[in-house]
Amino acid sequence: MKMFYGKAASGNPQDAVRGLSSPKLIIFTSTSDFFDKSVEFIEKTYPGVPSIGCVGMGYDSSILESGVSVTAFTEGVKVAVGVMEDVSTKPARNIFRLEKDIETVKPGKENTVIIDFCTGNDAAVLTTLRTIVEKHNLQVMGATADESKVSLNGIIYNDAMVYAVVKNEGGKVKTYKENIYEPKDNMQLIASKTDKAKYYLGELNGRPAKQVYMELTGVAEKDIVNQTFQNPFGKMIGKDVCIVSIKDVVGSGLVCYRQTNDSDILTLLEMRDPMEVAQATVNKIKSDFSKVSGIYSVNCIFRYLVLKDRGELNSYLGKIASIGPSCGLIGFGEHYNTQFVNQTMTCVVFE
């Protein structure tokens, strides 16, 4: 498998694709002001080539905060792309399309991944994929798009998930999830009075969620939202921890970026050293792969803000890129197989 990456701070997609020929799949991200132009240009320049895109910031070993980023797979892959529409209200409506596209690429064992961009309602969408993913032994990684805009083959959608089913014909693929937070003291917090539709968390251990969070972190109400960069919640799924970021304070409760349900077990998290965590990720990938042909990843917008504030953003991206060709985007929610997570890096590695 071979991967191409090009970028243009000018926002001119022609600059970003310079040197790209015979792509099998194009995945691109663009900041909002260049997105429509990029969608049109890529479809016109590479007619018949499968493509998906979304609004967002891109990166390779350094961040591109404004402009266009283009990733392309040029050989060694079999690809099918598609769209599931009306995901905010009918997330399972077009699941048959994905099933058909998966069958088209004829996935083998541990060699096929779904890369997706979604405009929202991600948790419900990923839940609808679970049976198919398990049936075909697939892996999934993707992102929530900025501004609820995604594209497929030159068409822009505002309420949809676009996806690429990618089979690596030269080896395996594997998805990873990186978390720079760990449980602070392993205290169990039982969620109640939740509203799944509003992502609302009313109580923890039978007490107002806002008050419990303030007591655990020692912050005032006005500082709760910013404190989530240091101390988000974690939802316990077996021994795994899925991050639940706080979005807002409403009444005596909290609105989060990820759904919580009554009786979910949460815990308070604290930040680890991001560069130490990145090194552990590098070591893990190196132990799993003797050769890396490409890495495609999503870093949460909150991780972007934290790493930028610490002056470590490009150092972090460079460390991941030290393994092999690496690129990706800044997302507003991350997909890891059938989990929807926050404040996380997810990636797929191609052998």
Residue, then its C-alpha position, 0 to 999 in steps of 0.5 A: m500500500k502506498m499513501f500520498y499526502g499533500k497540503a496547501a495553506s493557500g487553500n488552493p486544492q490544485d497545490a495540495v494535489r501536485g504530484l498526485s497521479s492514479p489515486k485509488l481513493i482520495i480523503f481530504t479535509s479543508t477549513s470551511d472557507f475552502f471546502d466547497k471549492s475543494v469538493e468541486f475541484i477534486e471531483k473535476t480533476y479526478p473523475g471516477v475516483p472515489s473520494i470523501g471529505c469533511v471540514g476540518m484542520g489537517y496535519d502530517s508531521s505538523i498542523l495545517e490550521s487553515g487550508v486544504s489537506v489531501t490524503a490519497f491511496t495510490e496502490g495496493v488497496k481495494v476501495a468502496v465508498g458510500v453515504m448513509e443519509d438522515v443520520s440524525t433521525k434514521p441512522a440505520r436507514n441506509i445500512f444496506r448500502l454499507e453491507k453491499d460495499i463491504e461485500t464488494v471489497k471482499p474483506g479478508k481477516e484483519n485487512t479491512v477498515i472503514i474510515d468515516f466522517c459523520t455530521g453528528n449522532d455518532a454514537a447511534v450511527l456506530t451502534t448500527l454498524r456493530t453487527i456488520v463490523e463483527k460479522h466481517n471482522l472489520q475495524v473502524m476509525g473516523a471523526t465528527a466533522d466540523e460544521s456538519k459538512v461532509s462530501l462523497n464523490g463531489i456531493i456535499y451532505n449536511d446530515a450524513m455519514v460518508y465512508a470508505v471501506v479500504k482493503n489493504e491488499g499488501g498486509k494487515v490493518k489495525t486500529y488504535k486508540e490513544n488516551i492521555y488521561e487516566p483515572k485519578d483515584n478510581m472513584q466510581l460515580i453512578a450516573s442518573k437523571t440523564d437525558k440521552a437526547k440532550y447528552y445531559l448528566g443530572e446526578l452522580n451518586g444521587r447528588p447534583a452532577k455539577q456540585v460533585y464535579m466542583e468538589l472533586t476538582g476544586v473549581a468554581e462553576k464558571d471554570i467547569v468547562n475549561q477544567t474538562f481539559q485537565n479532568p474529563f470524566g471517563k466511562m468504564i467499559g470493562k477495563d477500558v476507559c472512554i472519555v466523556s468531555i463536559k460541554d456546558v453547565v445547565g442548572s444543577g447538571l452537566v451537558c457532555y459531548r458523549q451520551t451517558n445513560d442511567s447507571d453508567i459508571l463514570t470516574l474522574l480522569e487526570m492528564r498524563d504526560p502526552m509525550e510519554v503516552a505518544q512514545a508508548t503508542v509508537n512502541k506499541i505500533k512498532s511491536d505490532f508492525s515490522k513495516v508501516s506503509g501509512i497511518y491515518s489518524v484523528n486527534c480531538i479538537f480538545r487534544y489539539l488545544v491542550l497540546k498547542d497550549r503546552g507547545e507540544l503539538n508539532s512535536y507530538l505529530g512528529k513523534i507519530a510520523s517517525i514510524g512511517p507516512s502519517c497524516g490525519l485531521i482534527g475532529f470534534g469526536e472520534h470513532y474507534n471501532t464501534q465506540f464514540v469517544n472524546q478527547t482521544m486520538t484514534c488511528v488506523v495503521f496499514e502494513 
